[in-house]
Amino acid sequence: MLFKIFLLLTLVPIIEVFILFKIAEVTTVWTTIALVIVTGFAGAYLARREGTQILSSIKRELNDGRVPGNQLLNGLCVLIGGILLLTPGLLTDITGFTLVLPVTRQLYIRLIKRWLTNMMQMGSVNIFLRK
């Protein structure tokens, strides 16, 4: 697992820099810089808007006496998507946008639920409840 994290943290930035250099070759350096800045601001705006809506939904569900499971997963996806959108790079921006936008976010939530279900069925996840 540690090796996978190491690869992720080293290979992704290298690929991102390579892609940004290629974009700068095709366009200009200033266009590439503007692209990074615009996607950062757009991503921050979208993440904030979606996050605010999710927090309102969580409060509503808690006030109704329900556990906000789906909304917590939505919030997790928006948080990770927002972080990726603030990270310079095209691949992280695409992934971040798909995590923040509600339509594509549902795909991630289904995948997370399936992954958690498989982990629990295999006995790999322990959930401790305090009384």
Protein Blocks (a to p, Z undefined) as FASTA:
>chain_A
ZZmmmmmmmmmmmmmmmmmmmmmmmmcmklmmmmmmmmmmmmmmmmmmmmmmmmmmmmmm
mmnopackklmmmmmmmmmmmmmmmpgcjklmmmmmmmmpmklmmmmmmmmmmmmmmmmm
nopaccdddZZ
